[in-house]
Amino acid sequence: MKDKKEVKQTVKQYCLDIEEQSYNELTLIACRYNKVRNYVYGRYGSIKGLFYLKNHRKKIRDKWVKNGFAKNWSIPDRYWKIALDSAIGNIKSQWSNCKNKIKKAVYNNSNLEKDEKYYIYYILKSDLLLYSILTGKKFKKPKKLKKLEIREKYVHNLIKRYVRKYKGRKPHSRKARSFELDGSMYRYEIEEKRSVLYIQGLKKGERIKLPLTDDRHFKGTLRIVIKSEERIEIHHCVKAKIKKISEEEKTIGIDKGYNCLIATSEGTFYGSELNKFLSEETERLNEKNQKRNKLRSLLKKNIEKGNTGKAKRIMKYNLGNRKYWRKKETSRAMLESYINNG
């Protein structure tokens, strides 16, 4: 019988040839997207935010649209709505981790009676009941809790102490370098025998063009990750089946090296072209850097002589970093692909 267990895995695409204007727009989207997330973390990541976690779209999203608050983000609606959902999802995960730690602490607490443990477990299942206890508000007890014999004040204070101990700080995203897209915000096309990804821009009807290094077309949610001016990554989460490992015991010797990536004691070799690939790239970089060093020396001489015009031309037309890093990123991506699939 086949093992049907699956695990989530992130697959990546790369864009190594992006225009400066498109890069600047991606950076601006990521910055504003991150601003929405951090606002949600700050506003709803505390204890009072528990009240909004259930049905947050009605309590937060619809309210922002109705009172016009959403206009403050200066990005299309789809972006800030996804940012809101993402932030709320992270806040819920933090609360879930906190509750699991509290359950474990309650289970190991010998000072609590059976009814008291049941009471706490029940409270943890309801965000509204937990919110009422943490904020000191009165609430109507469900029938199941009315029959329990508990030290109410002691138990409520214990819950508060556990939350202070295990919840941790509010989430916060420092680096604005990524954002998510749903299926309606992008499309794939083939242009001049090359796959291109068009994603929604800041202006209505305009799209940002991302030329890709492979021909795969994903569906569903994508994450755009800005690594540098020369490298943009497209992340997509897929489900992969877990292969069942043979129960047969077998010892295999493995040797990792430069000439060959991996060699086994059974005589199997993986990545036998690694040495050739690395040598070619090293020679290319050495030759390129030697030429650039000569130009840097020439630049220094012109600056010392006061030839600022010639120095500026050398900097602009001969010592730019854009093509240099683009080629280096291309080679790095090819090497990564070779190692992963070799």
C-alpha positions as CSV (number, residue, x, y, z in Angstrom):
1,M,0.0,0.0,0.0
2,K,1.4,3.4,-1.0
3,D,2.3,6.0,1.6
4,K,0.0,9.0,1.1
5,K,1.7,11.3,3.5
6,E,2.7,14.7,2.1
7,V,4.9,17.5,3.2
8,K,4.9,21.2,2.1
9,Q,7.8,22.3,0.0
10,T,8.9,25.7,-1.4
11,V,10.0,25.7,-5.0
12,K,11.6,28.8,-6.6
13,Q,11.8,30.6,-9.8
14,Y,14.4,33.3,-10.6
15,C,14.4,36.7,-12.4
16,L,17.9,37.9,-13.1
17,D,17.2,40.5,-15.7
18,I,14.9,43.1,-14.3
19,E,14.6,46.7,-15.4
20,E,15.5,49.5,-12.9
21,Q,12.0,51.0,-13.0
22,S,10.4,47.6,-12.3
23,Y,12.8,46.9,-9.5
24,N,12.0,50.3,-7.9
25,E,8.3,49.6,-8.1
26,L,8.7,46.1,-6.6
27,T,10.6,47.7,-3.7
28,L,7.9,50.3,-3.2
29,I,5.2,47.6,-3.1
30,A,7.2,45.5,-0.6
31,C,7.7,48.6,1.6
32,R,4.0,49.5,1.7
33,Y,2.9,45.9,2.0
34,N,5.3,45.6,5.0
35,K,3.8,48.8,6.5
36,V,0.3,47.2,6.5
37,R,1.6,44.1,8.2
38,N,3.5,46.0,10.9
39,Y,0.4,48.2,11.6
40,V,-1.7,45.1,12.1
41,Y,0.9,43.5,14.4
42,G,1.1,46.7,16.5
43,R,-2.7,47.2,16.6
44,Y,-3.9,43.6,17.0
45,G,-0.9,41.6,18.2
46,S,-1.6,42.3,21.8
47,I,-4.2,40.8,24.2
48,K,-6.9,43.2,23.1
49,G,-6.4,41.9,19.5
50,L,-7.9,38.6,20.6
51,F,-11.4,40.1,20.1
52,Y,-10.7,40.7,16.4
53,L,-9.1,37.4,15.5
54,K,-12.4,35.6,14.9
55,N,-13.9,36.9,11.6
56,H,-11.2,39.5,11.2
57,R,-12.3,40.3,7.7
58,K,-15.6,41.6,8.9
59,K,-14.3,43.4,12.0
60,I,-11.2,44.9,10.4
61,R,-11.1,44.7,6.6
62,D,-14.7,45.7,6.0
63,K,-14.4,48.5,8.5
64,W,-11.3,49.9,6.8
65,V,-13.1,49.9,3.5
66,K,-16.2,51.6,4.9
67,N,-14.5,54.4,6.8
68,G,-11.9,55.0,4.0
69,F,-8.9,54.0,6.3
70,A,-7.6,51.6,3.6
71,K,-6.7,54.6,1.4
72,N,-3.8,55.4,3.7
73,W,-1.8,52.4,2.4
74,S,-1.5,53.8,-1.2
75,I,-1.5,50.3,-2.7
76,P,-4.1,48.4,-4.7
77,D,-6.8,46.7,-2.5
78,R,-5.6,43.2,-3.2
79,Y,-2.2,43.9,-1.8
80,W,-3.3,45.4,1.6
81,K,-6.0,42.7,2.0
82,I,-3.4,39.9,1.5
83,A,-1.1,41.7,3.9
84,L,-3.9,41.9,6.5
85,D,-4.7,38.2,6.2
86,S,-1.0,37.3,6.4
87,A,-0.4,39.4,9.5
88,I,-3.5,38.0,11.2
89,G,-2.4,34.5,10.3
90,N,0.9,35.1,12.1
91,I,-0.8,36.5,15.1
92,K,-3.1,33.5,15.3
93,S,0.0,31.2,15.1
94,Q,1.6,33.1,17.9
95,W,-1.5,32.6,20.1
96,S,-1.7,29.0,19.1
97,N,1.9,28.4,20.2
98,C,1.2,30.2,23.5
99,K,-1.9,28.1,24.2
100,N,0.0,24.9,23.6
101,K,2.6,25.9,26.1
102,I,-0.1,26.8,28.6
103,K,-1.8,23.5,28.2
104,K,1.5,21.7,28.8
105,A,2.1,23.8,31.9
106,V,-1.4,23.2,33.2
107,Y,-1.0,19.4,32.6
108,N,2.2,19.4,34.7
109,N,0.8,21.7,37.5
110,S,0.1,19.5,40.5
111,N,-1.6,22.4,42.4
112,L,-4.6,22.4,40.1
113,E,-7.6,20.1,40.6
114,K,-9.1,18.1,37.8
115,D,-12.1,20.6,37.4
116,E,-9.7,23.5,37.3
117,K,-7.6,22.0,34.5
118,Y,-10.7,21.3,32.5
119,Y,-11.8,24.9,33.1
120,I,-8.6,26.3,31.7
121,Y,-8.6,23.9,28.7
122,Y,-12.1,25.1,27.9
123,I,-11.2,28.8,28.2
124,L,-8.3,28.3,25.9
125,K,-10.6,27.0,23.1
126,S,-12.5,30.3,23.0
127,D,-10.7,33.6,22.2
128,L,-13.6,35.6,23.5
129,L,-13.7,33.9,26.9
130,L,-9.9,34.2,27.1
131,Y,-10.1,37.9,26.1
132,S,-12.7,38.6,28.8
133,I,-10.5,37.0,31.5
134,L,-7.3,38.7,30.4
135,T,-9.0,42.1,30.3
136,G,-11.0,41.7,33.5
137,K,-14.4,41.8,31.9
138,K,-17.4,39.9,33.1
139,F,-18.7,37.1,30.9
140,K,-21.5,34.6,30.9
141,K,-20.2,31.1,31.7
142,P,-21.3,28.3,29.5
143,K,-23.3,25.5,31.2
144,K,-20.4,23.1,31.2
145,L,-18.3,25.6,33.3
146,K,-21.1,26.4,35.9
147,K,-21.0,23.0,37.4
148,L,-17.3,23.0,38.0
149,E,-15.8,23.6,41.5
150,I,-12.8,25.9,41.0
151,R,-10.9,28.6,42.8
152,E,-12.0,31.2,40.3
153,K,-9.7,34.1,41.3
154,Y,-6.7,31.9,41.6
155,V,-7.4,30.2,38.2
156,H,-8.0,33.5,36.4
157,N,-4.8,35.0,37.8
158,L,-2.9,31.8,36.8
159,I,-4.1,32.1,33.2
160,K,-2.9,35.8,33.1
161,R,0.5,34.8,34.4
162,Y,0.8,32.0,31.9
163,V,-0.1,34.3,29.0
164,R,2.5,36.9,30.2
165,K,5.1,34.2,30.3
166,Y,4.5,32.4,27.1
167,K,3.0,34.8,24.6
168,G,6.1,36.8,23.8
169,R,6.4,40.2,22.1
170,K,4.2,41.4,19.3
171,P,5.4,40.2,15.9
172,H,7.3,42.8,13.8
173,S,8.8,42.6,10.3
174,R,11.9,44.7,9.9
175,K,12.9,44.0,6.4
176,A,10.5,45.0,3.6
177,R,11.8,42.6,1.0
178,S,8.8,40.4,0.1
179,F,5.1,40.3,-0.6
180,E,2.4,37.8,-1.7
181,L,0.2,37.5,-4.7
182,D,-3.0,35.6,-5.2
183,G,-4.0,33.9,-8.5
184,S,-5.8,37.0,-9.9
185,M,-2.8,39.3,-9.5
186,Y,-0.4,37.7,-12.0
187,R,-0.2,35.8,-15.3
188,Y,2.5,33.9,-17.2
189,E,3.3,34.5,-20.9
190,I,5.8,33.3,-23.4
191,E,7.7,36.1,-25.2
192,E,10.5,35.4,-27.7
193,K,10.7,31.8,-26.5
194,R,11.2,32.9,-22.9
195,S,8.7,32.7,-20.0
196,V,7.7,36.0,-18.5
197,L,5.7,36.7,-15.3
198,Y,3.5,39.8,-15.3
199,I,2.3,40.9,-11.8
200,Q,0.0,43.7,-10.7
201,G,1.6,47.1,-10.3
202,L,0.8,50.1,-8.3
203,K,-1.2,51.8,-11.1
204,K,-4.5,50.3,-12.3
205,G,-4.1,48.2,-15.5
206,E,-0.3,48.3,-15.4
207,R,1.8,45.2,-14.9
208,I,5.4,44.6,-13.8
209,K,7.4,42.4,-16.2
210,L,9.7,39.7,-14.7
211,P,11.6,37.6,-17.3
212,L,12.2,34.1,-15.8
213,T,15.0,31.6,-16.1
214,D,12.7,28.6,-16.6
215,D,9.4,27.7,-18.2
216,R,7.4,26.5,-15.2
217,H,4.0,28.1,-14.7
218,F,2.7,28.0,-11.1
219,K,-0.9,28.4,-9.9
220,G,-2.2,29.8,-6.6
221,T,-0.4,32.0,-4.2
222,L,3.1,33.3,-5.0
223,R,5.6,35.2,-2.9
224,I,7.9,37.7,-4.6
225,V,11.2,37.9,-2.7
226,I,13.6,40.8,-3.5
227,K,17.1,39.5,-3.0
228,S,19.0,42.3,-4.8
229,E,18.8,44.6,-7.8
230,E,20.0,41.7,-9.9
231,R,18.0,38.9,-8.4
232,I,14.2,38.5,-7.8
233,E,12.9,35.1,-6.5
234,I,9.4,33.8,-7.0
235,H,8.4,31.3,-4.2
236,H,5.5,28.8,-4.5
237,C,4.5,26.3,-1.9
238,V,3.6,22.8,-3.2
239,K,2.8,19.4,-1.6
240,A,5.3,16.7,-2.1
241,K,4.8,13.0,-1.3
242,I,7.1,11.6,1.3
243,K,9.0,8.6,-0.1
244,K,9.0,5.6,2.1
245,I,12.6,4.7,3.1
246,S,13.5,1.1,2.7
247,E,13.7,-0.8,6.0
248,E,16.7,-2.8,4.8
249,E,19.8,-1.8,6.6
250,K,22.6,-0.9,4.3
251,T,25.8,1.1,5.0
252,I,27.2,3.3,2.2
253,G,30.3,5.4,2.3
254,I,30.1,8.9,0.9
255,D,33.0,11.2,0.0
256,K,32.5,14.9,-0.9
257,G,35.1,16.6,-3.1
258,Y,35.9,19.3,-5.6
259,N,36.5,17.2,-8.7
260,C,33.3,15.3,-8.1
261,L,30.5,16.6,-5.8
262,I,29.7,13.2,-4.2
263,A,31.2,9.7,-4.7
264,T,29.7,6.6,-3.0
265,S,31.4,3.4,-2.0
266,E,29.3,1.6,-4.6
267,G,31.0,3.4,-7.4
268,T,28.2,5.9,-8.1
269,F,29.3,9.5,-8.8
270,Y,27.2,12.7,-8.6
271,G,28.2,16.1,-10.0
272,S,31.2,14.9,-12.0
273,E,31.1,18.2,-14.0
274,L,31.4,20.4,-10.8
275,N,35.2,20.9,-11.2
276,K,34.8,22.0,-14.8
277,F,32.0,24.4,-14.0
278,L,33.8,26.0,-11.0
279,S,37.1,26.3,-12.9
280,E,35.4,28.1,-15.9
281,E,33.6,30.5,-13.6
282,T,36.8,31.2,-11.5
283,E,38.8,31.9,-14.7
284,R,36.1,34.2,-16.0
285,L,36.0,36.2,-12.7
286,N,39.8,36.4,-12.5
287,E,40.0,37.8,-16.1
288,K,37.1,40.2,-15.4
289,N,38.5,41.5,-12.1
290,Q,42.0,42.0,-13.6
291,K,40.5,44.3,-16.3
292,R,38.4,46.1,-13.7
293,N,41.5,46.6,-11.5
294,K,43.3,48.3,-14.4
295,L,40.3,50.6,-14.9
296,R,40.2,51.4,-11.2
297,S,43.9,52.3,-11.4
298,L,43.2,54.5,-14.4
299,L,40.3,56.1,-12.6
300,K,42.5,56.9,-9.6
301,K,45.1,58.6,-11.9
302,N,42.5,60.7,-13.6
303,I,41.1,61.9,-10.3
304,E,44.6,62.8,-9.0
305,K,45.2,64.8,-12.2
306,G,41.9,66.5,-12.0
307,N,40.3,65.0,-15.1
308,T,36.9,64.7,-13.5
309,G,35.1,64.4,-16.8
310,K,37.1,61.3,-17.9
311,A,36.8,59.8,-14.4
312,K,33.0,60.1,-14.5
313,R,32.9,58.4,-17.9
314,I,35.0,55.5,-16.6
315,M,32.7,55.1,-13.6
316,K,29.6,55.3,-15.7
317,Y,30.5,53.2,-18.7
318,N,33.3,50.9,-17.5
319,L,33.0,50.2,-13.8
320,G,29.2,49.7,-13.4
321,N,28.1,46.9,-11.2
322,R,24.8,46.0,-12.7
323,K,25.9,43.6,-15.5
324,Y,28.8,42.3,-13.3
325,W,26.5,41.2,-10.5
326,R,23.8,40.0,-12.9
327,K,26.3,37.6,-14.5
328,K,27.6,36.5,-11.1
329,E,24.0,35.8,-9.9
330,T,23.3,33.9,-13.1
331,S,26.3,31.7,-12.5
332,R,25.4,31.2,-8.9
333,A,21.9,30.2,-9.7
334,M,23.2,27.7,-12.4
335,L,25.6,26.2,-9.8
336,E,22.8,25.9,-7.2
337,S,20.5,24.2,-9.8
338,Y,23.4,21.8,-10.8
339,I,24.1,20.8,-7.2
340,N,20.4,20.3,-6.3
341,N,19.7,18.3,-9.4
342,G,23.1,16.7,-10.1
